[in-house]
Amino acid sequence: MATKEPPAKPSETLIPSKRKTTDSSTSDNGLPINFTSRKPPWSYLKLQLITQPSLPSSSPSTPLDEITARTYLTTALSQFLGISGTSISIDILKIENSTDNHSTGQENNNNIVWIRVPRDDVAAVVAAVSSWIGDGSQVGSSVSWRIRAKGSFLGALIGGTGRELFAP
């Protein structure tokens, strides 16, 4: 005697799922392995402070410190954007004061500053910093910023590893 099964409820019928089957982009615990950030919250800038002494025989410029760098950056933003420019958040990540000896025997201080700014404000910061010329620490000298690099990801900006940025 054949037993008759009751008809299946609509929730029990097999309906093909529209979701993708598991693939190699997820691990066994369901966490993604690959991650792409479409809109990172920060942008990174590598700036160099250029010093133009009034006299070629004047003494070499003093090394750049955090307070002087922040003062120069804030001054550039306030001159370009007014009081609203000073409200832009700028994080100084690192300052490099390496000294190179050229074949002429003259020392050249490479005052490099790595900064982090909000992604929405990076265009204003680039415009303000690149157009600013200020008074240097020496009498009659002028300083300006040169943008060496700009990017949304710090690792890609410095060449991949990131070790150079946080080296002592």
C-alpha positions in Angstrom: 0.0 0.0 0.0 1.4 3.3 -1.0 1.3 6.1 1.5 0.4 9.4 0.2 2.5 12.3 1.5 0.7 15.5 2.2 1.3 18.3 -0.3 4.3 20.5 0.4 3.7 23.9 1.8 4.8 26.8 -0.4 7.6 27.7 2.0 9.0 24.2 1.7 9.3 24.0 -2.0 12.7 24.4 -3.5 13.0 27.8 -5.1 16.4 28.6 -6.7 18.2 31.3 -4.8 19.4 34.4 -6.5 22.4 34.6 -4.3 25.8 33.5 -5.6 27.2 30.3 -4.4 30.2 30.4 -2.2 33.4 31.2 -4.0 37.0 31.7 -3.2 36.6 35.4 -2.2 35.3 34.4 1.2 36.9 32.3 3.8 35.4 29.4 5.8 34.1 31.7 8.5 32.3 34.0 6.0 34.5 37.0 6.4 35.7 38.6 3.1 39.3 38.2 2.2 39.4 41.0 -0.4 38.3 44.5 0.5 38.1 47.6 -1.7 37.4 51.0 -0.3 35.7 53.1 -2.9 35.7 56.4 -1.0 38.4 56.4 1.7 37.9 59.1 4.3 41.4 60.5 4.1 43.8 61.8 1.5 47.5 62.0 2.0 50.0 64.7 0.8 53.7 64.7 0.7 54.9 68.3 0.8 58.4 69.9 0.6 59.2 73.2 2.1 61.2 75.3 -0.4 63.3 78.1 1.1 64.5 81.0 -1.1 67.1 83.0 0.8 67.5 86.6 -0.3 71.3 86.3 -0.4 73.0 83.2 -1.9 75.8 83.3 0.7 73.4 83.2 3.7 73.5 80.4 6.2 71.5 77.2 5.5 67.9 77.2 6.6 67.0 75.7 10.0 65.4 72.3 10.0 61.6 72.2 9.9 59.8 71.2 13.1 56.1 70.4 13.8 55.1 73.8 15.1 56.6 75.7 12.2 55.1 73.3 9.7 51.6 73.6 11.3 52.0 77.4 11.3 52.9 77.5 7.7 50.0 75.2 6.7 47.5 77.1 8.8 48.7 80.5 7.3 48.3 79.1 3.8 44.8 77.9 4.5 43.7 81.1 6.2 45.1 83.3 3.3 43.4 81.2 0.7 40.1 80.4 2.4 39.8 82.8 5.3 38.5 81.7 8.6 36.9 78.6 7.2 40.3 77.4 5.9 41.6 77.2 9.5 38.9 74.7 10.4 40.2 72.1 8.0 41.7 69.2 9.9 45.3 68.5 9.1 47.2 65.7 10.7 51.0 65.9 10.4 52.2 62.3 10.1 55.9 62.8 9.7 58.6 65.4 9.1 61.8 64.5 7.3 64.9 66.7 7.7 67.5 64.9 5.6 70.5 66.9 4.4 72.0 66.1 1.0 75.5 67.1 0.0 75.7 68.0 -3.6 78.9 68.1 -5.8 79.2 71.8 -5.1 79.6 71.1 -1.4 76.5 73.2 -0.5 74.0 71.6 1.9 70.4 71.4 0.9 67.8 70.6 3.6 64.9 68.5 2.2 62.2 69.5 4.6 59.5 66.9 3.7 56.1 66.9 5.5 53.6 64.0 5.3 50.1 65.2 6.1 46.6 63.6 6.2 43.5 65.7 5.3 39.8 64.8 4.9 39.1 63.6 1.4 36.5 66.2 0.8 38.9 69.0 1.7 42.0 67.9 -0.3 41.3 70.1 -3.3 41.1 73.2 -1.1 44.3 72.2 0.7 46.2 71.6 -2.5 45.1 74.9 -3.9 45.9 76.8 -0.7 49.3 75.2 -0.1 50.5 75.4 -3.7 49.7 79.1 -4.1 51.1 80.2 -0.8 54.4 82.1 -0.4 55.4 83.2 3.1 58.1 84.8 5.1 60.9 82.4 6.3 62.6 82.3 9.6 65.5 84.3 8.3 65.3 88.0 7.5 64.5 88.5 3.8 63.9 84.8 3.0 60.7 83.4 1.6 59.2 79.9 1.8 56.7 78.0 -0.2 55.3 74.5 -0.3 55.9 72.1 -3.2 53.5 69.2 -3.5 55.6 66.1 -4.1 52.8 63.5 -4.1 49.1 63.1 -3.4 46.9 60.1 -3.0 44.0 58.4 -1.3 46.0 55.5 0.1 49.2 56.0 2.1 50.8 52.7 1.1 50.4 53.4 -2.6 51.8 56.9 -2.2 55.0 55.9 -0.6 55.8 52.9 -2.7 53.9 50.1 -1.2 55.5 49.1 2.2 54.9 52.0 4.4 57.9 51.3 6.5 59.7 54.5 5.5 56.9 56.7 7.0 57.1 55.2 10.5 60.8 54.6 10.7 62.5 56.4 13.7 
